[in-house]
Amino acid sequence: MWEEVRIKIKLGEKGQLVVPKVVREHIGLHEKGYAIIEVKENHLEIRPLTKEDIVKEWREIAKKHGGDLSRMKFVYGDRLYEEVF
């Protein structure tokens, strides 16, 4: 287990950040997967978004709306992510 790791990287021309492969593998980020980026004061926190996370958030949203999201016209996609996060 890593305690603390520092890796110097260079941002791309448009400010894009590439997470090194060794870091992606260690924290569980996968190709075509999803991640959550949280801004905390002056730094970023990145973690993988799992299917279990999505299901949990859907259940919480459903509970908040009386268990019937179809009445709220929720669809899987951008609207879900706006509501969840």
PyMOL Python script that loads the backbone (N, CA, C, O; Angstrom):
from pymol import cmd

cmd.read_pdbstr("""\
ATOM      1  N   MET A   1       0.856  -1.191   0.000  1.00  0.00           N
ATOM      2  CA  MET A   1       0.000   0.000   0.000  1.00  0.00           C
ATOM      3  C   MET A   1       0.884   1.230   0.000  1.00  0.00           C
ATOM      4  O   MET A   1       1.885   1.294   0.713  1.00  0.00           O
ATOM      5  N   TRP A   2       0.507   2.189  -0.797  1.00  0.00           N
ATOM      6  CA  TRP A   2       1.253   3.438  -0.859  1.00  0.00           C
ATOM      7  C   TRP A   2       0.849   4.316   0.307  1.00  0.00           C
ATOM      8  O   TRP A   2      -0.334   4.427   0.628  1.00  0.00           O
ATOM      9  N   GLU A   3       1.814   4.929   0.932  1.00  0.00           N
ATOM     10  CA  GLU A   3       1.487   5.899   1.977  1.00  0.00           C
ATOM     11  C   GLU A   3       1.346   7.273   1.343  1.00  0.00           C
ATOM     12  O   GLU A   3       0.320   7.936   1.499  1.00  0.00           O
ATOM     13  N   GLU A   4       2.356   7.688   0.643  1.00  0.00           N
ATOM     14  CA  GLU A   4       2.313   8.970  -0.052  1.00  0.00           C
ATOM     15  C   GLU A   4       3.217   8.868  -1.261  1.00  0.00           C
ATOM     16  O   GLU A   4       4.344   8.382  -1.168  1.00  0.00           O
ATOM     17  N   VAL A   5       2.721   9.323  -2.386  1.00  0.00           N
ATOM     18  CA  VAL A   5       3.489   9.272  -3.620  1.00  0.00           C
ATOM     19  C   VAL A   5       3.397  10.627  -4.290  1.00  0.00           C
ATOM     20  O   VAL A   5       2.329  11.237  -4.341  1.00  0.00           O
ATOM     21  N   ARG A   6       4.504  11.085  -4.795  1.00  0.00           N
ATOM     22  CA  ARG A   6       4.523  12.332  -5.562  1.00  0.00           C
ATOM     23  C   ARG A   6       5.106  12.032  -6.922  1.00  0.00           C
ATOM     24  O   ARG A   6       6.183  11.448  -7.043  1.00  0.00           O
ATOM     25  N   ILE A   7       4.376  12.443  -7.946  1.00  0.00           N
ATOM     26  CA  ILE A   7       4.832  12.260  -9.317  1.00  0.00           C
ATOM     27  C   ILE A   7       4.665  13.595 -10.021  1.00  0.00           C
ATOM     28  O   ILE A   7       3.567  14.150 -10.060  1.00  0.00           O
ATOM     29  N   LYS A   8       5.739  14.104 -10.569  1.00  0.00           N
ATOM     30  CA  LYS A   8       5.683  15.364 -11.304  1.00  0.00           C
ATOM     31  C   LYS A   8       5.185  15.064 -12.716  1.00  0.00           C
ATOM     32  O   LYS A   8       5.687  14.161 -13.386  1.00  0.00           O
ATOM     33  N   ILE A   9       4.182  15.838 -13.161  1.00  0.00           N
ATOM     34  CA  ILE A   9       3.660  15.679 -14.511  1.00  0.00           C
ATOM     35  C   ILE A   9       3.574  17.050 -15.166  1.00  0.00           C
ATOM     36  O   ILE A   9       3.607  18.078 -14.489  1.00  0.00           O
ATOM     37  N   LYS A  10       3.464  17.054 -16.470  1.00  0.00           N
ATOM     38  CA  LYS A  10       3.314  18.300 -17.215  1.00  0.00           C
ATOM     39  C   LYS A  10       1.912  18.329 -17.806  1.00  0.00           C
ATOM     40  O   LYS A  10       1.470  17.360 -18.424  1.00  0.00           O
ATOM     41  N   LEU A  11       1.219  19.439 -17.615  1.00  0.00           N
ATOM     42  CA  LEU A  11      -0.114  19.585 -18.185  1.00  0.00           C
ATOM     43  C   LEU A  11      -0.004  19.837 -19.680  1.00  0.00           C
ATOM     44  O   LEU A  11       0.972  20.422 -20.149  1.00  0.00           O
ATOM     45  N   GLY A  12      -1.012  19.392 -20.427  1.00  0.00           N
ATOM     46  CA  GLY A  12      -1.052  19.605 -21.865  1.00  0.00           C
ATOM     47  C   GLY A  12      -1.320  21.064 -22.198  1.00  0.00           C
ATOM     48  O   GLY A  12      -1.537  21.887 -21.308  1.00  0.00           O
ATOM     49  N   GLU A  13      -1.302  21.376 -23.487  1.00  0.00           N
ATOM     50  CA  GLU A  13      -1.484  22.753 -23.950  1.00  0.00           C
ATOM     51  C   GLU A  13      -2.806  23.364 -23.500  1.00  0.00           C
ATOM     52  O   GLU A  13      -2.884  24.572 -23.277  1.00  0.00           O
ATOM     53  N   LYS A  14      -3.831  22.555 -23.365  1.00  0.00           N
ATOM     54  CA  LYS A  14      -5.146  23.044 -22.952  1.00  0.00           C
ATOM     55  C   LYS A  14      -5.383  22.831 -21.462  1.00  0.00           C
ATOM     56  O   LYS A  14      -6.518  22.906 -20.992  1.00  0.00           O
ATOM     57  N   GLY A  15      -4.326  22.568 -20.729  1.00  0.00           N
ATOM     58  CA  GLY A  15      -4.446  22.350 -19.289  1.00  0.00           C
ATOM     59  C   GLY A  15      -4.905  20.954 -18.930  1.00  0.00           C
ATOM     60  O   GLY A  15      -5.303  20.704 -17.792  1.00  0.00           O
ATOM     61  N   GLN A  16      -4.857  20.038 -19.888  1.00  0.00           N
ATOM     62  CA  GLN A  16      -5.307  18.678 -19.633  1.00  0.00           C
ATOM     63  C   GLN A  16      -4.307  17.931 -18.762  1.00  0.00           C
ATOM     64  O   GLN A  16      -3.093  18.092 -18.883  1.00  0.00           O
ATOM     65  N   LEU A  17      -4.857  17.119 -17.893  1.00  0.00           N
ATOM     66  CA  LEU A  17      -4.067  16.335 -16.949  1.00  0.00           C
ATOM     67  C   LEU A  17      -4.124  14.868 -17.353  1.00  0.00           C
ATOM     68  O   LEU A  17      -5.208  14.319 -17.554  1.00  0.00           O
ATOM     69  N   VAL A  18      -2.983  14.244 -17.471  1.00  0.00           N
ATOM     70  CA  VAL A  18      -2.924  12.815 -17.746  1.00  0.00           C
ATOM     71  C   VAL A  18      -2.468  12.132 -16.466  1.00  0.00           C
ATOM     72  O   VAL A  18      -1.395  12.420 -15.937  1.00  0.00           O
ATOM     73  N   VAL A  19      -3.308  11.217 -15.979  1.00  0.00           N
ATOM     74  CA  VAL A  19      -2.966  10.472 -14.766  1.00  0.00           C
ATOM     75  C   VAL A  19      -2.086   9.307 -15.188  1.00  0.00           C
ATOM     76  O   VAL A  19      -2.504   8.486 -16.005  1.00  0.00           O
ATOM     77  N   PRO A  20      -0.873   9.218 -14.647  1.00  0.00           N
ATOM     78  CA  PRO A  20       0.033   8.135 -15.044  1.00  0.00           C
ATOM     79  C   PRO A  20      -0.584   6.753 -14.826  1.00  0.00           C
ATOM     80  O   PRO A  20      -1.352   6.549 -13.886  1.00  0.00           O
ATOM     81  N   LYS A  21      -0.243   5.815 -15.697  1.00  0.00           N
ATOM     82  CA  LYS A  21      -0.799   4.467 -15.664  1.00  0.00           C
ATOM     83  C   LYS A  21      -0.652   3.808 -14.298  1.00  0.00           C
ATOM     84  O   LYS A  21      -1.595   3.192 -13.803  1.00  0.00           O
ATOM     85  N   VAL A  22       0.508   3.930 -13.693  1.00  0.00           N
ATOM     86  CA  VAL A  22       0.736   3.281 -12.400  1.00  0.00           C
ATOM     87  C   VAL A  22      -0.243   3.809 -11.342  1.00  0.00           C
ATOM     88  O   VAL A  22      -0.677   3.052 -10.474  1.00  0.00           O
ATOM     89  N   VAL A  23      -0.586   5.081 -11.406  1.00  0.00           N
ATOM     90  CA  VAL A  23      -1.530   5.677 -10.461  1.00  0.00           C
ATOM     91  C   VAL A  23      -2.948   5.209 -10.778  1.00  0.00           C
ATOM     92  O   VAL A  23      -3.699   4.837  -9.876  1.00  0.00           O
ATOM     93  N   ARG A  24      -3.315   5.229 -12.078  1.00  0.00           N
ATOM     94  CA  ARG A  24      -4.654   4.765 -12.476  1.00  0.00           C
ATOM     95  C   ARG A  24      -4.891   3.337 -12.011  1.00  0.00           C
ATOM     96  O   ARG A  24      -5.948   3.018 -11.465  1.00  0.00           O
ATOM     97  N   GLU A  25      -3.913   2.491 -12.229  1.00  0.00           N
ATOM     98  CA  GLU A  25      -4.052   1.088 -11.826  1.00  0.00           C
ATOM     99  C   GLU A  25      -4.175   0.958 -10.310  1.00  0.00           C
ATOM    100  O   GLU A  25      -4.972   0.161  -9.814  1.00  0.00           O
ATOM    101  N   HIS A  26      -3.401   1.727  -9.591  1.00  0.00           N
ATOM    102  CA  HIS A  26      -3.405   1.632  -8.130  1.00  0.00           C
ATOM    103  C   HIS A  26      -4.748   2.043  -7.524  1.00  0.00           C
ATOM    104  O   HIS A  26      -5.220   1.414  -6.577  1.00  0.00           O
ATOM    105  N   ILE A  27      -5.365   3.101  -8.069  1.00  0.00           N
ATOM    106  CA  ILE A  27      -6.622   3.564  -7.471  1.00  0.00           C
ATOM    107  C   ILE A  27      -7.854   2.982  -8.158  1.00  0.00           C
ATOM    108  O   ILE A  27      -8.976   3.239  -7.723  1.00  0.00           O
ATOM    109  N   GLY A  28      -7.663   2.204  -9.223  1.00  0.00           N
ATOM    110  CA  GLY A  28      -8.783   1.514  -9.854  1.00  0.00           C
ATOM    111  C   GLY A  28      -9.495   2.274 -10.945  1.00  0.00           C
ATOM    112  O   GLY A  28     -10.681   2.046 -11.180  1.00  0.00           O
ATOM    113  N   LEU A  29      -8.798   3.177 -11.620  1.00  0.00           N
ATOM    114  CA  LEU A  29      -9.382   3.862 -12.775  1.00  0.00           C
ATOM    115  C   LEU A  29      -9.141   2.997 -14.009  1.00  0.00           C
ATOM    116  O   LEU A  29      -8.031   2.517 -14.240  1.00  0.00           O
ATOM    117  N   HIS A  30     -10.206   2.804 -14.804  1.00  0.00           N
ATOM    118  CA  HIS A  30     -10.098   1.921 -15.958  1.00  0.00           C
ATOM    119  C   HIS A  30     -10.565   2.629 -17.221  1.00  0.00           C
ATOM    120  O   HIS A  30     -11.363   3.565 -17.169  1.00  0.00           O
ATOM    121  N   GLU A  31     -10.053   2.163 -18.357  1.00  0.00           N
ATOM    122  CA  GLU A  31     -10.430   2.709 -19.650  1.00  0.00           C
ATOM    123  C   GLU A  31     -11.952   2.681 -19.809  1.00  0.00           C
ATOM    124  O   GLU A  31     -12.597   1.675 -19.514  1.00  0.00           O
ATOM    125  N   LYS A  32     -12.508   3.776 -20.271  1.00  0.00           N
ATOM    126  CA  LYS A  32     -13.940   3.971 -20.480  1.00  0.00           C
ATOM    127  C   LYS A  32     -14.746   3.930 -19.184  1.00  0.00           C
ATOM    128  O   LYS A  32     -15.975   3.869 -19.212  1.00  0.00           O
ATOM    129  N   GLY A  33     -14.050   3.963 -18.055  1.00  0.00           N
ATOM    130  CA  GLY A  33     -14.741   4.030 -16.775  1.00  0.00           C
ATOM    131  C   GLY A  33     -15.024   5.480 -16.423  1.00  0.00           C
ATOM    132  O   GLY A  33     -14.732   6.387 -17.203  1.00  0.00           O
ATOM    133  N   TYR A  34     -15.590   5.690 -15.258  1.00  0.00           N
ATOM    134  CA  TYR A  34     -15.911   7.036 -14.795  1.00  0.00           C
ATOM    135  C   TYR A  34     -15.168   7.334 -13.500  1.00  0.00           C
ATOM    136  O   TYR A  34     -14.802   6.431 -12.748  1.00  0.00           O
ATOM    137  N   ALA A  35     -14.958   8.601 -13.266  1.00  0.00           N
ATOM    138  CA  ALA A  35     -14.292   9.038 -12.043  1.00  0.00           C
ATOM    139  C   ALA A  35     -14.989  10.286 -11.530  1.00  0.00           C
ATOM    140  O   ALA A  35     -15.661  10.997 -12.278  1.00  0.00           O
ATOM    141  N   ILE A  36     -14.817  10.533 -10.265  1.00  0.00           N
ATOM    142  CA  ILE A  36     -15.314  11.741  -9.623  1.00  0.00           C
ATOM    143  C   ILE A  36     -14.094  12.592  -9.294  1.00  0.00           C
ATOM    144  O   ILE A  36     -13.118  12.096  -8.731  1.00  0.00           O
ATOM    145  N   ILE A  37     -14.153  13.870  -9.646  1.00  0.00           N
ATOM    146  CA  ILE A  37     -13.098  14.812  -9.288  1.00  0.00           C
ATOM    147  C   ILE A  37     -13.721  15.813  -8.327  1.00  0.00           C
ATOM    148  O   ILE A  37     -14.692  16.491  -8.662  1.00  0.00           O
ATOM    149  N   GLU A  38     -13.163  15.896  -7.151  1.00  0.00           N
ATOM    150  CA  GLU A  38     -13.643  16.855  -6.162  1.00  0.00           C
ATOM    151  C   GLU A  38     -12.574  17.921  -5.947  1.00  0.00           C
ATOM    152  O   GLU A  38     -11.391  17.611  -5.805  1.00  0.00           O
ATOM    153  N   VAL A  39     -13.004  19.167  -5.925  1.00  0.00           N
ATOM    154  CA  VAL A  39     -12.096  20.275  -5.641  1.00  0.00           C
ATOM    155  C   VAL A  39     -12.213  20.566  -4.155  1.00  0.00           C
ATOM    156  O   VAL A  39     -13.290  20.887  -3.653  1.00  0.00           O
ATOM    157  N   LYS A  40     -11.089  20.449  -3.460  1.00  0.00           N
ATOM    158  CA  LYS A  40     -11.039  20.695  -2.020  1.00  0.00           C
ATOM    159  C   LYS A  40      -9.992  21.756  -1.762  1.00  0.00           C
ATOM    160  O   LYS A  40      -8.789  21.512  -1.845  1.00  0.00           O
ATOM    161  N   GLU A  41     -10.491  22.956  -1.444  1.00  0.00           N
ATOM    162  CA  GLU A  41      -9.636  24.120  -1.252  1.00  0.00           C
ATOM    163  C   GLU A  41      -8.745  24.315  -2.477  1.00  0.00           C
ATOM    164  O   GLU A  41      -9.231  24.760  -3.517  1.00  0.00           O
ATOM    165  N   ASN A  42      -7.472  23.997  -2.381  1.00  0.00           N
ATOM    166  CA  ASN A  42      -6.572  24.254  -3.508  1.00  0.00           C
ATOM    167  C   ASN A  42      -6.000  22.966  -4.113  1.00  0.00           C
ATOM    168  O   ASN A  42      -4.921  22.985  -4.704  1.00  0.00           O
ATOM    169  N   HIS A  43      -6.724  21.844  -3.965  1.00  0.00           N
ATOM    170  CA  HIS A  43      -6.246  20.606  -4.577  1.00  0.00           C
ATOM    171  C   HIS A  43      -7.416  19.763  -5.081  1.00  0.00           C
ATOM    172  O   HIS A  43      -8.573  20.024  -4.752  1.00  0.00           O
ATOM    173  N   LEU A  44      -7.098  18.758  -5.877  1.00  0.00           N
ATOM    174  CA  LEU A  44      -8.098  17.859  -6.448  1.00  0.00           C
ATOM    175  C   LEU A  44      -8.019  16.500  -5.778  1.00  0.00           C
ATOM    176  O   LEU A  44      -6.953  16.052  -5.358  1.00  0.00           O
ATOM    177  N   GLU A  45      -9.173  15.857  -5.690  1.00  0.00           N
ATOM    178  CA  GLU A  45      -9.238  14.479  -5.229  1.00  0.00           C
ATOM    179  C   GLU A  45      -9.944  13.702  -6.336  1.00  0.00           C
ATOM    180  O   GLU A  45     -11.035  14.083  -6.759  1.00  0.00           O
ATOM    181  N   ILE A  46      -9.340  12.627  -6.805  1.00  0.00           N
ATOM    182  CA  ILE A  46      -9.907  11.828  -7.889  1.00  0.00           C
ATOM    183  C   ILE A  46     -10.134  10.418  -7.369  1.00  0.00           C
ATOM    184  O   ILE A  46      -9.251   9.815  -6.759  1.00  0.00           O
ATOM    185  N   ARG A  47     -11.347   9.896  -7.623  1.00  0.00           N
ATOM    186  CA  ARG A  47     -11.626   8.518  -7.247  1.00  0.00           C
ATOM    187  C   ARG A  47     -12.503   7.889  -8.307  1.00  0.00           C
ATOM    188  O   ARG A  47     -13.263   8.585  -8.982  1.00  0.00           O
ATOM    189  N   PRO A  48     -12.406   6.573  -8.462  1.00  0.00           N
ATOM    190  CA  PRO A  48     -13.250   5.916  -9.459  1.00  0.00           C
ATOM    191  C   PRO A  48     -14.711   5.961  -9.039  1.00  0.00           C
ATOM    192  O   PRO A  48     -15.026   5.939  -7.849  1.00  0.00           O
ATOM    193  N   LEU A  49     -15.595   6.025 -10.021  1.00  0.00           N
ATOM    194  CA  LEU A  49     -17.034   5.948  -9.794  1.00  0.00           C
ATOM    195  C   LEU A  49     -17.449   4.545 -10.203  1.00  0.00           C
ATOM    196  O   LEU A  49     -17.344   4.174 -11.372  1.00  0.00           O
ATOM    197  N   THR A  50     -17.918   3.775  -9.246  1.00  0.00           N
ATOM    198  CA  THR A  50     -18.279   2.389  -9.516  1.00  0.00           C
ATOM    199  C   THR A  50     -19.766   2.258  -9.806  1.00  0.00           C
ATOM    200  O   THR A  50     -20.542   3.175  -9.536  1.00  0.00           O
ATOM    201  N   LYS A  51     -20.155   1.127 -10.352  1.00  0.00           N
ATOM    202  CA  LYS A  51     -21.568   0.851 -10.586  1.00  0.00           C
ATOM    203  C   LYS A  51     -22.337   0.883  -9.265  1.00  0.00           C
ATOM    204  O   LYS A  51     -23.483   1.330  -9.213  1.00  0.00           O
ATOM    205  N   GLU A  52     -21.699   0.409  -8.213  1.00  0.00           N
ATOM    206  CA  GLU A  52     -22.338   0.414  -6.898  1.00  0.00           C
ATOM    207  C   GLU A  52     -22.624   1.845  -6.428  1.00  0.00           C
ATOM    208  O   GLU A  52     -23.656   2.105  -5.810  1.00  0.00           O
ATOM    209  N   ASP A  53     -21.702   2.770  -6.726  1.00  0.00           N
ATOM    210  CA  ASP A  53     -21.913   4.183  -6.377  1.00  0.00           C
ATOM    211  C   ASP A  53     -23.138   4.732  -7.104  1.00  0.00           C
ATOM    212  O   ASP A  53     -23.954   5.440  -6.514  1.00  0.00           O
ATOM    213  N   ILE A  54     -23.260   4.398  -8.390  1.00  0.00           N
ATOM    214  CA  ILE A  54     -24.379   4.899  -9.188  1.00  0.00           C
ATOM    215  C   ILE A  54     -25.697   4.337  -8.671  1.00  0.00           C
ATOM    216  O   ILE A  54     -26.675   5.072  -8.533  1.00  0.00           O
ATOM    217  N   VAL A  55     -25.729   3.036  -8.384  1.00  0.00           N
ATOM    218  CA  VAL A  55     -26.953   2.407  -7.867  1.00  0.00           C
ATOM    219  C   VAL A  55     -27.340   3.025  -6.525  1.00  0.00           C
ATOM    220  O   VAL A  55     -28.516   3.299  -6.284  1.00  0.00           O
ATOM    221  N   LYS A  56     -26.365   3.244  -5.661  1.00  0.00           N
ATOM    222  CA  LYS A  56     -26.648   3.845  -4.350  1.00  0.00           C
ATOM    223  C   LYS A  56     -27.264   5.233  -4.515  1.00  0.00           C
ATOM    224  O   LYS A  56     -28.243   5.566  -3.847  1.00  0.00           O
ATOM    225  N   GLU A  57     -26.692   6.037  -5.401  1.00  0.00           N
ATOM    226  CA  GLU A  57     -27.207   7.387  -5.615  1.00  0.00           C
ATOM    227  C   GLU A  57     -28.609   7.349  -6.220  1.00  0.00           C
ATOM    228  O   GLU A  57     -29.468   8.147  -5.847  1.00  0.00           O
ATOM    229  N   TRP A  58     -28.843   6.419  -7.159  1.00  0.00           N
ATOM    230  CA  TRP A  58     -30.179   6.275  -7.749  1.00  0.00           C
ATOM    231  C   TRP A  58     -31.200   5.961  -6.670  1.00  0.00           C
ATOM    232  O   TRP A  58     -32.289   6.534  -6.648  1.00  0.00           O
ATOM    233  N   ARG A  59     -30.840   5.038  -5.766  1.00  0.00           N
ATOM    234  CA  ARG A  59     -31.766   4.660  -4.693  1.00  0.00           C
ATOM    235  C   ARG A  59     -32.075   5.845  -3.791  1.00  0.00           C
ATOM    236  O   ARG A  59     -33.220   6.029  -3.378  1.00  0.00           O
ATOM    237  N   GLU A  60     -31.070   6.646  -3.482  1.00  0.00           N
ATOM    238  CA  GLU A  60     -31.286   7.824  -2.640  1.00  0.00           C
ATOM    239  C   GLU A  60     -32.173   8.852  -3.340  1.00  0.00           C
ATOM    240  O   GLU A  60     -33.026   9.472  -2.705  1.00  0.00           O
ATOM    241  N   ILE A  61     -31.974   9.034  -4.650  1.00  0.00           N
ATOM    242  CA  ILE A  61     -32.810   9.960  -5.414  1.00  0.00           C
ATOM    243  C   ILE A  61     -34.248   9.454  -5.448  1.00  0.00           C
ATOM    244  O   ILE A  61     -35.188  10.225  -5.253  1.00  0.00           O
ATOM    245  N   ALA A  62     -34.417   8.151  -5.696  1.00  0.00           N
ATOM    246  CA  ALA A  62     -35.757   7.563  -5.738  1.00  0.00           C
ATOM    247  C   ALA A  62     -36.464   7.756  -4.403  1.00  0.00           C
ATOM    248  O   ALA A  62     -37.640   8.117  -4.364  1.00  0.00           O
ATOM    249  N   LYS A  63     -35.752   7.516  -3.317  1.00  0.00           N
ATOM    250  CA  LYS A  63     -36.337   7.675  -1.983  1.00  0.00           C
ATOM    251  C   LYS A  63     -36.777   9.129  -1.765  1.00  0.00           C
ATOM    252  O   LYS A  63     -37.848   9.388  -1.217  1.00  0.00           O
ATOM    253  N   LYS A  64     -35.937  10.067  -2.200  1.00  0.00           N
ATOM    254  CA  LYS A  64     -36.240  11.494  -2.053  1.00  0.00           C
ATOM    255  C   LYS A  64     -37.501  11.880  -2.825  1.00  0.00           C
ATOM    256  O   LYS A  64     -38.229  12.785  -2.416  1.00  0.00           O
ATOM    257  N   HIS A  65     -37.762  11.185  -3.956  1.00  0.00           N
ATOM    258  CA  HIS A  65     -38.908  11.506  -4.796  1.00  0.00           C
ATOM    259  C   HIS A  65     -40.042  10.496  -4.638  1.00  0.00           C
ATOM    260  O   HIS A  65     -40.836  10.309  -5.560  1.00  0.00           O
ATOM    261  N   GLY A  66     -40.123   9.857  -3.502  1.00  0.00           N
ATOM    262  CA  GLY A  66     -41.218   8.929  -3.245  1.00  0.00           C
ATOM    263  C   GLY A  66     -41.097   7.603  -3.942  1.00  0.00           C
ATOM    264  O   GLY A  66     -42.092   6.890  -4.076  1.00  0.00           O
ATOM    265  N   GLY A  67     -39.918   7.247  -4.391  1.00  0.00           N
ATOM    266  CA  GLY A  67     -39.683   5.933  -4.982  1.00  0.00           C
ATOM    267  C   GLY A  67     -40.036   5.799  -6.448  1.00  0.00           C
ATOM    268  O   GLY A  67     -39.821   4.729  -7.017  1.00  0.00           O
ATOM    269  N   ASP A  68     -40.571   6.837  -7.095  1.00  0.00           N
ATOM    270  CA  ASP A  68     -40.976   6.725  -8.485  1.00  0.00           C
ATOM    271  C   ASP A  68     -40.298   7.803  -9.328  1.00  0.00           C
ATOM    272  O   ASP A  68     -40.817   8.908  -9.485  1.00  0.00           O
ATOM    273  N   LEU A  69     -39.138   7.461  -9.860  1.00  0.00           N
ATOM    274  CA  LEU A  69     -38.402   8.433 -10.672  1.00  0.00           C
ATOM    275  C   LEU A  69     -39.029   8.638 -12.041  1.00  0.00           C
ATOM    276  O   LEU A  69     -38.767   9.652 -12.688  1.00  0.00           O
ATOM    277  N   SER A  70     -39.854   7.697 -12.501  1.00  0.00           N
ATOM    278  CA  SER A  70     -40.480   7.870 -13.819  1.00  0.00           C
ATOM    279  C   SER A  70     -41.390   9.092 -13.822  1.00  0.00           C
ATOM    280  O   SER A  70     -41.518   9.763 -14.846  1.00  0.00           O
ATOM    281  N   ARG A  71     -42.022   9.390 -12.690  1.00  0.00           N
ATOM    282  CA  ARG A  71     -42.854  10.583 -12.604  1.00  0.00           C
ATOM    283  C   ARG A  71     -42.018  11.851 -12.717  1.00  0.00           C
ATOM    284  O   ARG A  71     -42.497  12.884 -13.183  1.00  0.00           O
ATOM    285  N   MET A  72     -40.767  11.762 -12.288  1.00  0.00           N
ATOM    286  CA  MET A  72     -39.883  12.924 -12.327  1.00  0.00           C
ATOM    287  C   MET A  72     -39.191  13.050 -13.690  1.00  0.00           C
ATOM    288  O   MET A  72     -38.418  13.982 -13.910  1.00  0.00           O
ATOM    289  N   LYS A  73     -39.469  12.106 -14.606  1.00  0.00           N
ATOM    290  CA  LYS A  73     -38.879  12.084 -15.944  1.00  0.00           C
ATOM    291  C   LYS A  73     -37.351  12.014 -15.905  1.00  0.00           C
ATOM    292  O   LYS A  73     -36.668  12.627 -16.726  1.00  0.00           O
ATOM    293  N   PHE A  74     -36.826  11.254 -14.937  1.00  0.00           N
ATOM    294  CA  PHE A  74     -35.390  11.032 -14.870  1.00  0.00           C
ATOM    295  C   PHE A  74     -35.009   9.968 -15.875  1.00  0.00           C
ATOM    296  O   PHE A  74     -35.709   8.968 -16.035  1.00  0.00           O
ATOM    297  N   VAL A  75     -33.900  10.190 -16.547  1.00  0.00           N
ATOM    298  CA  VAL A  75     -33.363   9.209 -17.469  1.00  0.00           C
ATOM    299  C   VAL A  75     -31.899   9.010 -17.116  1.00  0.00           C
ATOM    300  O   VAL A  75     -31.253   9.884 -16.538  1.00  0.00           O
ATOM    301  N   TYR A  76     -31.393   7.841 -17.480  1.00  0.00           N
ATOM    302  CA  TYR A  76     -29.980   7.576 -17.223  1.00  0.00           C
ATOM    303  C   TYR A  76     -29.157   8.472 -18.127  1.00  0.00           C
ATOM    304  O   TYR A  76     -29.385   8.505 -19.336  1.00  0.00           O
ATOM    305  N   GLY A  77     -28.221   9.187 -17.573  1.00  0.00           N
ATOM    306  CA  GLY A  77     -27.363  10.061 -18.372  1.00  0.00           C
ATOM    307  C   GLY A  77     -27.088  11.347 -17.655  1.00  0.00           C
ATOM    308  O   GLY A  77     -26.982  11.380 -16.429  1.00  0.00           O
ATOM    309  N   ASP A  78     -26.972  12.424 -18.427  1.00  0.00           N
ATOM    310  CA  ASP A  78     -26.557  13.710 -17.876  1.00  0.00           C
ATOM    311  C   ASP A  78     -27.444  14.188 -16.737  1.00  0.00           C
ATOM    312  O   ASP A  78     -26.941  14.701 -15.738  1.00  0.00           O
ATOM    313  N   ARG A  79     -28.752  14.029 -16.873  1.00  0.00           N
ATOM    314  CA  ARG A  79     -29.646  14.533 -15.833  1.00  0.00           C
ATOM    315  C   ARG A  79     -29.388  13.803 -14.517  1.00  0.00           C
ATOM    316  O   ARG A  79     -29.419  14.416 -13.450  1.00  0.00           O
ATOM    317  N   LEU A  80     -29.134  12.495 -14.590  1.00  0.00           N
ATOM    318  CA  LEU A  80     -28.804  11.730 -13.394  1.00  0.00           C
ATOM    319  C   LEU A  80     -27.553  12.292 -12.747  1.00  0.00           C
ATOM    320  O   LEU A  80     -27.539  12.521 -11.538  1.00  0.00           O
ATOM    321  N   TYR A  81     -26.502  12.520 -13.521  1.00  0.00           N
ATOM    322  CA  TYR A  81     -25.260  12.999 -12.958  1.00  0.00           C
ATOM    323  C   TYR A  81     -25.400  14.397 -12.384  1.00  0.00           C
ATOM    324  O   TYR A  81     -24.758  14.724 -11.385  1.00  0.00           O
ATOM    325  N   GLU A  82     -26.242  15.238 -13.010  1.00  0.00           N
ATOM    326  CA  GLU A  82     -26.485  16.557 -12.455  1.00  0.00           C
ATOM    327  C   GLU A  82     -27.138  16.444 -11.084  1.00  0.00           C
ATOM    328  O   GLU A  82     -26.774  17.164 -10.153  1.00  0.00           O
ATOM    329  N   GLU A  83     -28.112  15.528 -10.964  1.00  0.00           N
ATOM    330  CA  GLU A  83     -28.834  15.363  -9.703  1.00  0.00           C
ATOM    331  C   GLU A  83     -27.951  14.706  -8.637  1.00  0.00           C
ATOM    332  O   GLU A  83     -27.941  15.117  -7.477  1.00  0.00           O
ATOM    333  N   VAL A  84     -27.212  13.677  -9.058  1.00  0.00           N
ATOM    334  CA  VAL A  84     -26.398  12.931  -8.111  1.00  0.00           C
ATOM    335  C   VAL A  84     -25.237  13.773  -7.607  1.00  0.00           C
ATOM    336  O   VAL A  84     -24.922  13.759  -6.417  1.00  0.00           O
ATOM    337  N   PHE A  85     -24.607  14.501  -8.510  1.00  0.00           N
ATOM    338  CA  PHE A  85     -23.411  15.219  -8.116  1.00  0.00           C
ATOM    339  C   PHE A  85     -23.607  16.696  -8.333  1.00  0.00           C
ATOM    340  O   PHE A  85     -22.703  17.486  -8.059  1.00  0.00           O
TER     341      PHE A  85
END
""", "prot")
cmd.dss("prot")
cmd.show_as("cartoon", "prot")
cmd.util.cbc("prot")
cmd.orient("prot")
